[in-house]
Amino acid sequence: MKWMKERDLLIAQTMAFVQSVTGKKPDADKLFAKSAALAAPEAVTAVHIPVSSAGPAAYIPNIEALADTTAEPLRPAQIARPDIKQDFQSEIRARVANFRANQERFSREREAYCSTTMAKVHASLREHAQPPRLGK
C-alpha cells in the first residue's frame, strides 16, 4: 500500500504544480495537504517547485499565435498500405522451397551413405568368403 500513498502524493504534487501555473492555487493546497497527510513522513518528502510569477505565458512565447482556432484541423496523412497478403505468400513460398531443397539434400546424402556402406559390406564379404562346405 506504500506505493499507493506515494502515487497519490505524486499526483497531488503534479496537480499543485499545474494549478499554480494556471493560477488555481487554493484547490492544489487542499489536495496536496490531504495526500501529504496520507504519506508516511519518512517515506516521501514534499518537493517545492518554484513557479515563475509571469504565469504560463512566460513558458510559451507568442501564446496568442498558438490560440488561433480559425485554422483547419490537421488530418492524418494517407499512408498506402503494404500488400501484406503478398508478403506472406512470398515468404511461405520461399520457406517451402527451402524445405524441399533440404529434403532433397538429405535424400541424396542418405542414398550416398547407403551406397558406400553397402559397397563396404560387399567388399568385406568378398575378402572373407569361405569356400562352400562339402560333405553335407
N, C-alpha and C positions, 0 to 999 in steps of 0.2 A: 504494500500500500504506500510505501515511501515514494515510489515513482509517481504515483497519482498526485501526491502533495506537491512534488517538485514540478510536475506538469502544470498543475493549477497555478503555482507561483509564477512559472514562466509565462503562462497565458496572461496572468494579471499584470506582469511587468510589461509585456508587449502591448497590452491594451492601454496601460498607463502611458507608455511612450507615444502610441498613436493618438490618443486623446489629448496629450499635452501638445503635440504638433498641430493638431486641428483646433485646439482651443477649448476642448470639453474636459476641463480639469476635474471637476467635483466627482463625476462618476468613477474616474480612474482611481481616485484616492480611496473610495469606498471598496472597490473591487480589490485593490492592492492590499488594503488593511485586512480584509476578510481572508485572502489567500495567505498572507504573511502569518496570520494567527493559526492557520491550519498547518503550516510547515513547521518542522522541528527547528528550533533556533540554531542548533549546531550543524544541521544538515545543509541548509541553504541560507545564504546571506543575501540581503537585498542589495541590488545594484542601482546606484543613482546614475541616470543617464542625463547629461546636460543637454538642454534644448535651446536652440537659438531663439532669441526674443523676436526675431524678424518674422517668424512663422514659416509656413510651408513655401512661401514664395522665394525664400532665401535658397531653397534647395533646387527649385526649378526655375531657371531663367526664362523670362518671357512666357509666363503661365497663360496669359490671355491668348497667345497664338495657339497653344495646345487645346484650349477650350472651344475652338471653332467647331460647331456642330453642323455647319451647312455643307461640309464636305461629304461626298458619297462614302458609305461604309466600305471597307476593304472586303473583297471577296477572295476566297482561296483560289489559287491558280489551278487551272485544269491540268492534271497530270495524266499522260497517256498510260494506261495500264499495260503492263507487260503480259505477253501471252503465256501464262503460267502452264496452261494445259500442254502447249507445245514443248515447253521446257521439261515438264515431267515425262512426256512421251520420249523425247530425245534422250533423256537420262536413263530411262528404262531400257530403251533400245541399246544404248552403249553398255549397260550392265549385262544385258542378256548376251550381247556379242562377246564381252569379256568372259562371261561364264562358259559359253560354248568353246571359246579358244582354250580356256584352261582344261575343260573336259577332254578336248581332242589331244592336248599335250599330255594329259595323264594317261589317256588311252595309248598313245604312241610309246610313252615311257614304260607302261605296263607290258605292252607287246614286246618291246625290245628286251626287257628284263626276262620275260618268259622265254624268249628265243635263246638268249645267252645261257640261261640256266639249263634249258633242255639240251643245248649243244654240249655243255659241260657234262651232263648226265650221260649222254650217248657216248661221248669220248671216254668217259670213265668206264663204262660198261665194255667198250671195245678193248680197252687196255687190260682189264682184269677178267676177261672172258675165260672161263674154264672149258676144257673140252667136254663134250657130252659124255655121259656115263654109258658104258657098255655093260651089258650083262643083266640087265633087269628084265 
